[in-house]
Amino acid sequence: MQKTECLLCGKSFSDLLKHLRLTHDVDSVEAYARKASEASGLNEKRERFRDYVQALQSKKEKGMINEEDYRRLIIEWKDR
Ligand SMILES: [Zn+2]
């Protein structure tokens, strides 16, 4: 399984939700997306992530993806 870097602490993990619960006391993908987007001193990576999340939110609002897809796509986000 590919590892992703946490946007809040920079550590890499293979299970986002587990990492969030253990390290940041966050139990939902939505809360993570919000925290990562609102964190002060946005770096480029966080900006890209924020744009990605906003795009997903608008797709969700238009009914192009459902709640489950939304969460999955956030978890699968990779910085390229
Ligand atoms: Zn973290």
PDB file of the backbone (N, CA, C, O) and the ligand in Angstrom, with CONECT records:
HET     ZN  A 101       1
ATOM      1  N   MET A   1       0.840  -1.199   0.000  1.00  0.00           N
ATOM      2  CA  MET A   1       0.000   0.000   0.000  1.00  0.00           C
ATOM      3  C   MET A   1       0.875   1.249   0.000  1.00  0.00           C
ATOM      4  O   MET A   1       1.856   1.336   0.739  1.00  0.00           O
ATOM      5  N   GLN A   2       0.513   2.191  -0.822  1.00  0.00           N
ATOM      6  CA  GLN A   2       1.279   3.431  -0.919  1.00  0.00           C
ATOM      7  C   GLN A   2       1.120   4.289   0.330  1.00  0.00           C
ATOM      8  O   GLN A   2       0.055   4.332   0.945  1.00  0.00           O
ATOM      9  N   LYS A   3       2.180   4.956   0.681  1.00  0.00           N
ATOM     10  CA  LYS A   3       2.091   5.820   1.855  1.00  0.00           C
ATOM     11  C   LYS A   3       1.835   7.257   1.451  1.00  0.00           C
ATOM     12  O   LYS A   3       2.272   7.721   0.398  1.00  0.00           O
ATOM     13  N   THR A   4       1.123   7.939   2.309  1.00  0.00           N
ATOM     14  CA  THR A   4       0.812   9.340   2.075  1.00  0.00           C
ATOM     15  C   THR A   4       1.346  10.151   3.243  1.00  0.00           C
ATOM     16  O   THR A   4       1.422   9.669   4.373  1.00  0.00           O
ATOM     17  N   GLU A   5       1.708  11.372   2.955  1.00  0.00           N
ATOM     18  CA  GLU A   5       2.232  12.228   4.005  1.00  0.00           C
ATOM     19  C   GLU A   5       1.088  13.027   4.626  1.00  0.00           C
ATOM     20  O   GLU A   5       0.252  13.585   3.915  1.00  0.00           O
ATOM     21  N   CYS A   6       1.061  13.075   5.932  1.00  0.00           N
ATOM     22  CA  CYS A   6       0.021  13.836   6.622  1.00  0.00           C
ATOM     23  C   CYS A   6       0.265  15.335   6.449  1.00  0.00           C
ATOM     24  O   CYS A   6       1.383  15.816   6.633  1.00  0.00           O
ATOM     25  N   LEU A   7      -0.779  16.056   6.097  1.00  0.00           N
ATOM     26  CA  LEU A   7      -0.621  17.497   5.877  1.00  0.00           C
ATOM     27  C   LEU A   7      -0.570  18.278   7.184  1.00  0.00           C
ATOM     28  O   LEU A   7      -0.234  19.462   7.187  1.00  0.00           O
ATOM     29  N   LEU A   8      -0.896  17.634   8.273  1.00  0.00           N
ATOM     30  CA  LEU A   8      -0.878  18.340   9.552  1.00  0.00           C
ATOM     31  C   LEU A   8       0.460  18.201  10.259  1.00  0.00           C
ATOM     32  O   LEU A   8       0.915  19.142  10.910  1.00  0.00           O
ATOM     33  N   CYS A   9       1.099  17.041  10.140  1.00  0.00           N
ATOM     34  CA  CYS A   9       2.341  16.838  10.891  1.00  0.00           C
ATOM     35  C   CYS A   9       3.496  16.367  10.015  1.00  0.00           C
ATOM     36  O   CYS A   9       4.632  16.295  10.483  1.00  0.00           O
ATOM     37  N   GLY A  10       3.226  16.049   8.758  1.00  0.00           N
ATOM     38  CA  GLY A  10       4.306  15.652   7.859  1.00  0.00           C
ATOM     39  C   GLY A  10       4.731  14.202   7.951  1.00  0.00           C
ATOM     40  O   GLY A  10       5.591  13.758   7.191  1.00  0.00           O
ATOM     41  N   LYS A  11       4.136  13.455   8.878  1.00  0.00           N
ATOM     42  CA  LYS A  11       4.482  12.036   8.978  1.00  0.00           C
ATOM     43  C   LYS A  11       3.783  11.255   7.877  1.00  0.00           C
ATOM     44  O   LYS A  11       2.711  11.637   7.409  1.00  0.00           O
ATOM     45  N   SER A  12       4.406  10.160   7.475  1.00  0.00           N
ATOM     46  CA  SER A  12       3.715   9.350   6.482  1.00  0.00           C
ATOM     47  C   SER A  12       3.007   8.199   7.174  1.00  0.00           C
ATOM     48  O   SER A  12       3.393   7.771   8.262  1.00  0.00           O
ATOM     49  N   PHE A  13       1.989   7.722   6.538  1.00  0.00           N
ATOM     50  CA  PHE A  13       1.155   6.680   7.135  1.00  0.00           C
ATOM     51  C   PHE A  13       0.556   5.855   6.023  1.00  0.00           C
ATOM     52  O   PHE A  13       0.562   6.259   4.860  1.00  0.00           O
ATOM     53  N   SER A  14       0.037   4.692   6.386  1.00  0.00           N
ATOM     54  CA  SER A  14      -0.635   3.899   5.373  1.00  0.00           C
ATOM     55  C   SER A  14      -2.134   3.874   5.615  1.00  0.00           C
ATOM     56  O   SER A  14      -2.904   3.502   4.730  1.00  0.00           O
ATOM     57  N   ASP A  15      -2.549   4.268   6.806  1.00  0.00           N
ATOM     58  CA  ASP A  15      -3.979   4.300   7.109  1.00  0.00           C
ATOM     59  C   ASP A  15      -4.327   5.667   7.685  1.00  0.00           C
ATOM     60  O   ASP A  15      -4.079   5.947   8.858  1.00  0.00           O
ATOM     61  N   LEU A  16      -4.900   6.500   6.844  1.00  0.00           N
ATOM     62  CA  LEU A  16      -5.173   7.886   7.230  1.00  0.00           C
ATOM     63  C   LEU A  16      -6.034   7.989   8.485  1.00  0.00           C
ATOM     64  O   LEU A  16      -5.687   8.707   9.422  1.00  0.00           O
ATOM     65  N   LEU A  17      -7.145   7.279   8.501  1.00  0.00           N
ATOM     66  CA  LEU A  17      -8.065   7.431   9.623  1.00  0.00           C
ATOM     67  C   LEU A  17      -7.445   6.985  10.940  1.00  0.00           C
ATOM     68  O   LEU A  17      -7.680   7.591  11.985  1.00  0.00           O
ATOM     69  N   LYS A  18      -6.657   5.926  10.880  1.00  0.00           N
ATOM     70  CA  LYS A  18      -5.990   5.446  12.088  1.00  0.00           C
ATOM     71  C   LYS A  18      -4.986   6.492  12.579  1.00  0.00           C
ATOM     72  O   LYS A  18      -4.911   6.792  13.771  1.00  0.00           O
ATOM     73  N   HIS A  19      -4.231   7.030  11.650  1.00  0.00           N
ATOM     74  CA  HIS A  19      -3.260   8.066  11.994  1.00  0.00           C
ATOM     75  C   HIS A  19      -3.962   9.278  12.620  1.00  0.00           C
ATOM     76  O   HIS A  19      -3.488   9.830  13.613  1.00  0.00           O
ATOM     77  N   LEU A  20      -5.070   9.678  12.045  1.00  0.00           N
ATOM     78  CA  LEU A  20      -5.801  10.848  12.550  1.00  0.00           C
ATOM     79  C   LEU A  20      -6.308  10.628  13.974  1.00  0.00           C
ATOM     80  O   LEU A  20      -6.207  11.503  14.834  1.00  0.00           O
ATOM     81  N   ARG A  21      -6.851   9.444  14.192  1.00  0.00           N
ATOM     82  CA  ARG A  21      -7.366   9.140  15.524  1.00  0.00           C
ATOM     83  C   ARG A  21      -6.253   9.129  16.561  1.00  0.00           C
ATOM     84  O   ARG A  21      -6.398   9.690  17.648  1.00  0.00           O
ATOM     85  N   LEU A  22      -5.141   8.485  16.218  1.00  0.00           N
ATOM     86  CA  LEU A  22      -4.061   8.321  17.180  1.00  0.00           C
ATOM     87  C   LEU A  22      -3.273   9.604  17.408  1.00  0.00           C
ATOM     88  O   LEU A  22      -2.868   9.893  18.533  1.00  0.00           O
ATOM     89  N   THR A  23      -3.056  10.368  16.354  1.00  0.00           N
ATOM     90  CA  THR A  23      -2.144  11.501  16.440  1.00  0.00           C
ATOM     91  C   THR A  23      -2.840  12.843  16.609  1.00  0.00           C
ATOM     92  O   THR A  23      -2.349  13.720  17.320  1.00  0.00           O
ATOM     93  N   HIS A  24      -3.974  12.998  15.961  1.00  0.00           N
ATOM     94  CA  HIS A  24      -4.586  14.328  15.953  1.00  0.00           C
ATOM     95  C   HIS A  24      -5.951  14.387  16.621  1.00  0.00           C
ATOM     96  O   HIS A  24      -6.589  15.439  16.640  1.00  0.00           O
ATOM     97  N   ASP A  25      -6.400  13.265  17.167  1.00  0.00           N
ATOM     98  CA  ASP A  25      -7.697  13.252  17.818  1.00  0.00           C
ATOM     99  C   ASP A  25      -8.797  13.699  16.860  1.00  0.00           C
ATOM    100  O   ASP A  25      -9.743  14.383  17.251  1.00  0.00           O
ATOM    101  N   VAL A  26      -8.656  13.302  15.609  1.00  0.00           N
ATOM    102  CA  VAL A  26      -9.628  13.645  14.571  1.00  0.00           C
ATOM    103  C   VAL A  26     -10.219  12.331  14.093  1.00  0.00           C
ATOM    104  O   VAL A  26      -9.478  11.388  13.817  1.00  0.00           O
ATOM    105  N   ASP A  27     -11.533  12.251  13.991  1.00  0.00           N
ATOM    106  CA  ASP A  27     -12.103  10.959  13.627  1.00  0.00           C
ATOM    107  C   ASP A  27     -12.874  10.965  12.312  1.00  0.00           C
ATOM    108  O   ASP A  27     -13.568   9.998  11.996  1.00  0.00           O
ATOM    109  N   SER A  28     -12.758  12.048  11.544  1.00  0.00           N
ATOM    110  CA  SER A  28     -13.408  11.997  10.243  1.00  0.00           C
ATOM    111  C   SER A  28     -12.544  12.643   9.175  1.00  0.00           C
ATOM    112  O   SER A  28     -11.746  13.540   9.448  1.00  0.00           O
ATOM    113  N   VAL A  29     -12.720  12.175   7.980  1.00  0.00           N
ATOM    114  CA  VAL A  29     -11.986  12.703   6.844  1.00  0.00           C
ATOM    115  C   VAL A  29     -12.351  14.177   6.626  1.00  0.00           C
ATOM    116  O   VAL A  29     -11.505  14.989   6.250  1.00  0.00           O
ATOM    117  N   GLU A  30     -13.617  14.502   6.866  1.00  0.00           N
ATOM    118  CA  GLU A  30     -14.068  15.883   6.686  1.00  0.00           C
ATOM    119  C   GLU A  30     -13.342  16.832   7.634  1.00  0.00           C
ATOM    120  O   GLU A  30     -12.922  17.921   7.244  1.00  0.00           O
ATOM    121  N   ALA A  31     -13.202  16.399   8.881  1.00  0.00           N
ATOM    122  CA  ALA A  31     -12.524  17.254   9.865  1.00  0.00           C
ATOM    123  C   ALA A  31     -11.050  17.435   9.477  1.00  0.00           C
ATOM    124  O   ALA A  31     -10.482  18.514   9.648  1.00  0.00           O
ATOM    125  N   TYR A  32     -10.460  16.391   8.967  1.00  0.00           N
ATOM    126  CA  TYR A  32      -9.071  16.479   8.523  1.00  0.00           C
ATOM    127  C   TYR A  32      -8.939  17.459   7.358  1.00  0.00           C
ATOM    128  O   TYR A  32      -8.043  18.303   7.340  1.00  0.00           O
ATOM    129  N   ALA A  33      -9.836  17.335   6.397  1.00  0.00           N
ATOM    130  CA  ALA A  33      -9.789  18.220   5.233  1.00  0.00           C
ATOM    131  C   ALA A  33      -9.929  19.670   5.681  1.00  0.00           C
ATOM    132  O   ALA A  33      -9.257  20.562   5.163  1.00  0.00           O
ATOM    133  N   ARG A  34     -10.801  19.887   6.639  1.00  0.00           N
ATOM    134  CA  ARG A  34     -11.021  21.243   7.137  1.00  0.00           C
ATOM    135  C   ARG A  34      -9.776  21.759   7.851  1.00  0.00           C
ATOM    136  O   ARG A  34      -9.320  22.874   7.596  1.00  0.00           O
ATOM    137  N   LYS A  35      -9.238  20.945   8.738  1.00  0.00           N
ATOM    138  CA  LYS A  35      -8.034  21.350   9.477  1.00  0.00           C
ATOM    139  C   LYS A  35      -6.867  21.624   8.553  1.00  0.00           C
ATOM    140  O   LYS A  35      -6.167  22.627   8.689  1.00  0.00           O
ATOM    141  N   ALA A  36      -6.669  20.719   7.613  1.00  0.00           N
ATOM    142  CA  ALA A  36      -5.536  20.877   6.699  1.00  0.00           C
ATOM    143  C   ALA A  36      -5.694  22.122   5.841  1.00  0.00           C
ATOM    144  O   ALA A  36      -4.711  22.785   5.511  1.00  0.00           O
ATOM    145  N   SER A  37      -6.933  22.436   5.482  1.00  0.00           N
ATOM    146  CA  SER A  37      -7.182  23.605   4.644  1.00  0.00           C
ATOM    147  C   SER A  37      -7.048  24.903   5.426  1.00  0.00           C
ATOM    148  O   SER A  37      -6.636  25.930   4.888  1.00  0.00           O
ATOM    149  N   GLU A  38      -7.403  24.839   6.701  1.00  0.00           N
ATOM    150  CA  GLU A  38      -7.426  26.067   7.491  1.00  0.00           C
ATOM    151  C   GLU A  38      -6.119  26.335   8.216  1.00  0.00           C
ATOM    152  O   GLU A  38      -5.917  27.425   8.752  1.00  0.00           O
ATOM    153  N   ALA A  39      -5.243  25.363   8.237  1.00  0.00           N
ATOM    154  CA  ALA A  39      -3.989  25.528   8.960  1.00  0.00           C
ATOM    155  C   ALA A  39      -3.281  26.789   8.473  1.00  0.00           C
ATOM    156  O   ALA A  39      -3.249  27.086   7.279  1.00  0.00           O
ATOM    157  N   SER A  40      -2.726  27.507   9.415  1.00  0.00           N
ATOM    158  CA  SER A  40      -2.096  28.765   9.027  1.00  0.00           C
ATOM    159  C   SER A  40      -0.805  28.493   8.266  1.00  0.00           C
ATOM    160  O   SER A  40      -0.203  27.427   8.401  1.00  0.00           O
ATOM    161  N   GLY A  41      -0.392  29.462   7.473  1.00  0.00           N
ATOM    162  CA  GLY A  41       0.825  29.309   6.693  1.00  0.00           C
ATOM    163  C   GLY A  41       0.683  28.217   5.664  1.00  0.00           C
ATOM    164  O   GLY A  41       1.492  27.291   5.608  1.00  0.00           O
ATOM    165  N   LEU A  42      -0.337  28.325   4.857  1.00  0.00           N
ATOM    166  CA  LEU A  42      -0.556  27.332   3.810  1.00  0.00           C
ATOM    167  C   LEU A  42       0.674  27.190   2.924  1.00  0.00           C
ATOM    168  O   LEU A  42       1.152  28.161   2.338  1.00  0.00           O
ATOM    169  N   ASN A  43       1.162  25.993   2.840  1.00  0.00           N
ATOM    170  CA  ASN A  43       2.230  25.780   1.870  1.00  0.00           C
ATOM    171  C   ASN A  43       1.600  25.288   0.567  1.00  0.00           C
ATOM    172  O   ASN A  43       0.390  25.078   0.481  1.00  0.00           O
ATOM    173  N   GLU A  44       2.425  25.116  -0.408  1.00  0.00           N
ATOM    174  CA  GLU A  44       1.904  24.733  -1.732  1.00  0.00           C
ATOM    175  C   GLU A  44       1.130  23.431  -1.706  1.00  0.00           C
ATOM    176  O   GLU A  44       0.106  23.274  -2.371  1.00  0.00           O
ATOM    177  N   LYS A  45       1.645  22.506  -0.920  1.00  0.00           N
ATOM    178  CA  LYS A  45       1.014  21.196  -0.872  1.00  0.00           C
ATOM    179  C   LYS A  45      -0.395  21.302  -0.290  1.00  0.00           C
ATOM    180  O   LYS A  45      -1.349  20.712  -0.797  1.00  0.00           O
ATOM    181  N   ARG A  46      -0.490  22.080   0.798  1.00  0.00           N
ATOM    182  CA  ARG A  46      -1.811  22.258   1.403  1.00  0.00           C
ATOM    183  C   ARG A  46      -2.743  23.010   0.475  1.00  0.00           C
ATOM    184  O   ARG A  46      -3.939  22.722   0.433  1.00  0.00           O
ATOM    185  N   GLU A  47      -2.213  23.969  -0.267  1.00  0.00           N
ATOM    186  CA  GLU A  47      -3.055  24.690  -1.219  1.00  0.00           C
ATOM    187  C   GLU A  47      -3.608  23.750  -2.283  1.00  0.00           C
ATOM    188  O   GLU A  47      -4.777  23.832  -2.660  1.00  0.00           O
ATOM    189  N   ARG A  48      -2.748  22.862  -2.756  1.00  0.00           N
ATOM    190  CA  ARG A  48      -3.221  21.897  -3.768  1.00  0.00           C
ATOM    191  C   ARG A  48      -4.278  20.984  -3.164  1.00  0.00           C
ATOM    192  O   ARG A  48      -5.277  20.654  -3.803  1.00  0.00           O
ATOM    193  N   PHE A  49      -4.040  20.584  -1.923  1.00  0.00           N
ATOM    194  CA  PHE A  49      -5.005  19.731  -1.256  1.00  0.00           C
ATOM    195  C   PHE A  49      -6.337  20.467  -1.071  1.00  0.00           C
ATOM    196  O   PHE A  49      -7.406  19.899  -1.296  1.00  0.00           O
ATOM    197  N   ARG A  50      -6.260  21.728  -0.662  1.00  0.00           N
ATOM    198  CA  ARG A  50      -7.476  22.514  -0.465  1.00  0.00           C
ATOM    199  C   ARG A  50      -8.273  22.639  -1.771  1.00  0.00           C
ATOM    200  O   ARG A  50      -9.495  22.490  -1.783  1.00  0.00           O
ATOM    201  N   ASP A  51      -7.558  22.915  -2.866  1.00  0.00           N
ATOM    202  CA  ASP A  51      -8.228  23.006  -4.170  1.00  0.00           C
ATOM    203  C   ASP A  51      -8.906  21.684  -4.531  1.00  0.00           C
ATOM    204  O   ASP A  51     -10.028  21.648  -5.035  1.00  0.00           O
ATOM    205  N   TYR A  52      -8.187  20.614  -4.254  1.00  0.00           N
ATOM    206  CA  TYR A  52      -8.706  19.276  -4.548  1.00  0.00           C
ATOM    207  C   TYR A  52      -9.986  19.021  -3.745  1.00  0.00           C
ATOM    208  O   TYR A  52     -10.983  18.544  -4.287  1.00  0.00           O
ATOM    209  N   VAL A  53      -9.946  19.339  -2.464  1.00  0.00           N
ATOM    210  CA  VAL A  53     -11.103  19.123  -1.599  1.00  0.00           C
ATOM    211  C   VAL A  53     -12.282  19.995  -2.051  1.00  0.00           C
ATOM    212  O   VAL A  53     -13.428  19.547  -2.060  1.00  0.00           O
ATOM    213  N   GLN A  54     -11.985  21.232  -2.421  1.00  0.00           N
ATOM    214  CA  GLN A  54     -13.065  22.113  -2.882  1.00  0.00           C
ATOM    215  C   GLN A  54     -13.713  21.576  -4.149  1.00  0.00           C
ATOM    216  O   GLN A  54     -14.933  21.635  -4.303  1.00  0.00           O
ATOM    217  N   ALA A  55     -12.898  21.055  -5.050  1.00  0.00           N
ATOM    218  CA  ALA A  55     -13.432  20.472  -6.281  1.00  0.00           C
ATOM    219  C   ALA A  55     -14.327  19.277  -5.961  1.00  0.00           C
ATOM    220  O   ALA A  55     -15.386  19.099  -6.562  1.00  0.00           O
ATOM    221  N   LEU A  56     -13.882  18.464  -5.008  1.00  0.00           N
ATOM    222  CA  LEU A  56     -14.689  17.299  -4.618  1.00  0.00           C
ATOM    223  C   LEU A  56     -15.996  17.730  -3.975  1.00  0.00           C
ATOM    224  O   LEU A  56     -17.045  17.132  -4.217  1.00  0.00           O
ATOM    225  N   GLN A  57     -15.928  18.776  -3.151  1.00  0.00           N
ATOM    226  CA  GLN A  57     -17.146  19.255  -2.504  1.00  0.00           C
ATOM    227  C   GLN A  57     -18.160  19.733  -3.530  1.00  0.00           C
ATOM    228  O   GLN A  57     -19.358  19.481  -3.398  1.00  0.00           O
ATOM    229  N   SER A  58     -17.672  20.421  -4.547  1.00  0.00           N
ATOM    230  CA  SER A  58     -18.637  20.910  -5.527  1.00  0.00           C
ATOM    231  C   SER A  58     -19.210  19.752  -6.346  1.00  0.00           C
ATOM    232  O   SER A  58     -20.378  19.781  -6.733  1.00  0.00           O
ATOM    233  N   LYS A  59     -18.392  18.739  -6.607  1.00  0.00           N
ATOM    234  CA  LYS A  59     -18.929  17.542  -7.280  1.00  0.00           C
ATOM    235  C   LYS A  59     -19.991  16.865  -6.423  1.00  0.00           C
ATOM    236  O   LYS A  59     -21.008  16.384  -6.922  1.00  0.00           O
ATOM    237  N   LYS A  60     -19.724  16.840  -5.120  1.00  0.00           N
ATOM    238  CA  LYS A  60     -20.670  16.201  -4.212  1.00  0.00           C
ATOM    239  C   LYS A  60     -21.981  16.987  -4.201  1.00  0.00           C
ATOM    240  O   LYS A  60     -23.065  16.403  -4.226  1.00  0.00           O
ATOM    241  N   GLU A  61     -21.872  18.318  -4.161  1.00  0.00           N
ATOM    242  CA  GLU A  61     -23.078  19.147  -4.162  1.00  0.00           C
ATOM    243  C   GLU A  61     -23.901  18.972  -5.438  1.00  0.00           C
ATOM    244  O   GLU A  61     -25.130  19.042  -5.418  1.00  0.00           O
ATOM    245  N   LYS A  62     -23.194  18.744  -6.545  1.00  0.00           N
ATOM    246  CA  LYS A  62     -23.903  18.554  -7.810  1.00  0.00           C
ATOM    247  C   LYS A  62     -24.392  17.118  -7.995  1.00  0.00           C
ATOM    248  O   LYS A  62     -25.037  16.791  -8.991  1.00  0.00           O
ATOM    249  N   GLY A  63     -24.078  16.281  -7.028  1.00  0.00           N
ATOM    250  CA  GLY A  63     -24.532  14.904  -7.095  1.00  0.00           C
ATOM    251  C   GLY A  63     -23.717  14.014  -8.026  1.00  0.00           C
ATOM    252  O   GLY A  63     -24.150  12.922  -8.395  1.00  0.00           O
ATOM    253  N   MET A  64     -22.517  14.500  -8.406  1.00  0.00           N
ATOM    254  CA  MET A  64     -21.674  13.697  -9.295  1.00  0.00           C
ATOM    255  C   MET A  64     -20.959  12.578  -8.544  1.00  0.00           C
ATOM    256  O   MET A  64     -20.636  11.539  -9.120  1.00  0.00           O
ATOM    257  N   ILE A  65     -20.717  12.800  -7.255  1.00  0.00           N
ATOM    258  CA  ILE A  65     -20.141  11.745  -6.411  1.00  0.00           C
ATOM    259  C   ILE A  65     -20.931  11.704  -5.110  1.00  0.00           C
ATOM    260  O   ILE A  65     -21.537  12.698  -4.709  1.00  0.00           O
ATOM    261  N   ASN A  66     -20.920  10.566  -4.465  1.00  0.00           N
ATOM    262  CA  ASN A  66     -21.624  10.488  -3.185  1.00  0.00           C
ATOM    263  C   ASN A  66     -20.654  10.646  -2.019  1.00  0.00           C
ATOM    264  O   ASN A  66     -19.444  10.775  -2.206  1.00  0.00           O
ATOM    265  N   GLU A  67     -21.210  10.632  -0.829  1.00  0.00           N
ATOM    266  CA  GLU A  67     -20.454  10.826   0.408  1.00  0.00           C
ATOM    267  C   GLU A  67     -19.277   9.849   0.515  1.00  0.00           C
ATOM    268  O   GLU A  67     -18.174  10.211   0.924  1.00  0.00           O
ATOM    269  N   GLU A  68     -19.550   8.612   0.136  1.00  0.00           N
ATOM    270  CA  GLU A  68     -18.538   7.574   0.233  1.00  0.00           C
ATOM    271  C   GLU A  68     -17.370   7.836  -0.722  1.00  0.00           C
ATOM    272  O   GLU A  68     -16.205   7.700  -0.348  1.00  0.00           O
ATOM    273  N   ASP A  69     -17.704   8.215  -1.965  1.00  0.00           N
ATOM    274  CA  ASP A  69     -16.661   8.541  -2.948  1.00  0.00           C
ATOM    275  C   ASP A  69     -15.822   9.716  -2.455  1.00  0.00           C
ATOM    276  O   ASP A  69     -14.597   9.735  -2.568  1.00  0.00           O
ATOM    277  N   TYR A  70     -16.528  10.679  -1.912  1.00  0.00           N
ATOM    278  CA  TYR A  70     -15.872  11.883  -1.419  1.00  0.00           C
ATOM    279  C   TYR A  70     -14.787  11.533  -0.391  1.00  0.00           C
ATOM    280  O   TYR A  70     -13.643  11.976  -0.490  1.00  0.00           O
ATOM    281  N   ARG A  71     -15.182  10.733   0.589  1.00  0.00           N
ATOM    282  CA  ARG A  71     -14.219  10.334   1.630  1.00  0.00           C
ATOM    283  C   ARG A  71     -13.069   9.545   1.033  1.00  0.00           C
ATOM    284  O   ARG A  71     -11.905   9.775   1.361  1.00  0.00           O
ATOM    285  N   ARG A  72     -13.409   8.610   0.151  1.00  0.00           N
ATOM    286  CA  ARG A  72     -12.380   7.762  -0.433  1.00  0.00           C
ATOM    287  C   ARG A  72     -11.384   8.605  -1.236  1.00  0.00           C
ATOM    288  O   ARG A  72     -10.174   8.395  -1.160  1.00  0.00           O
ATOM    289  N   LEU A  73     -11.907   9.547  -1.996  1.00  0.00           N
ATOM    290  CA  LEU A  73     -11.037  10.363  -2.837  1.00  0.00           C
ATOM    291  C   LEU A  73     -10.130  11.272  -2.002  1.00  0.00           C
ATOM    292  O   LEU A  73      -8.996  11.551  -2.389  1.00  0.00           O
ATOM    293  N   ILE A  74     -10.631  11.722  -0.874  1.00  0.00           N
ATOM    294  CA  ILE A  74      -9.772  12.527   0.001  1.00  0.00           C
ATOM    295  C   ILE A  74      -8.653  11.661   0.567  1.00  0.00           C
ATOM    296  O   ILE A  74      -7.493  12.070   0.610  1.00  0.00           O
ATOM    297  N   ILE A  75      -9.020  10.460   0.999  1.00  0.00           N
ATOM    298  CA  ILE A  75      -8.009   9.555   1.554  1.00  0.00           C
ATOM    299  C   ILE A  75      -6.961   9.210   0.495  1.00  0.00           C
ATOM    300  O   ILE A  75      -5.780   9.043   0.798  1.00  0.00           O
ATOM    301  N   GLU A  76      -7.421   9.107  -0.750  1.00  0.00           N
ATOM    302  CA  GLU A  76      -6.492   8.699  -1.817  1.00  0.00           C
ATOM    303  C   GLU A  76      -5.670   9.838  -2.381  1.00  0.00           C
ATOM    304  O   GLU A  76      -4.830   9.626  -3.255  1.00  0.00           O
ATOM    305  N   TRP A  77      -5.900  11.030  -1.897  1.00  0.00           N
ATOM    306  CA  TRP A  77      -5.149  12.172  -2.446  1.00  0.00           C
ATOM    307  C   TRP A  77      -3.657  11.970  -2.297  1.00  0.00           C
ATOM    308  O   TRP A  77      -3.152  11.598  -1.238  1.00  0.00           O
ATOM    309  N   LYS A  78      -2.966  12.231  -3.405  1.00  0.00           N
ATOM    310  CA  LYS A  78      -1.502  12.149  -3.389  1.00  0.00           C
ATOM    311  C   LYS A  78      -0.957  13.446  -3.954  1.00  0.00           C
ATOM    312  O   LYS A  78      -1.479  14.002  -4.920  1.00  0.00           O
ATOM    313  N   ASP A  79       0.084  13.899  -3.337  1.00  0.00           N
ATOM    314  CA  ASP A  79       0.734  15.093  -3.857  1.00  0.00           C
ATOM    315  C   ASP A  79       1.581  14.686  -5.065  1.00  0.00           C
ATOM    316  O   ASP A  79       2.447  13.815  -4.975  1.00  0.00           O
ATOM    317  N   ARG A  80       1.311  15.325  -6.167  1.00  0.00           N
ATOM    318  CA  ARG A  80       2.066  14.951  -7.361  1.00  0.00           C
ATOM    319  C   ARG A  80       2.961  16.082  -7.818  1.00  0.00           C
ATOM    320  O   ARG A  80       3.672  15.943  -8.813  1.00  0.00           O
TER     321      ARG A  80
HETATM  322 ZN    ZN A 101      -0.437  13.775  11.125  1.00  0.00          ZN2+
END
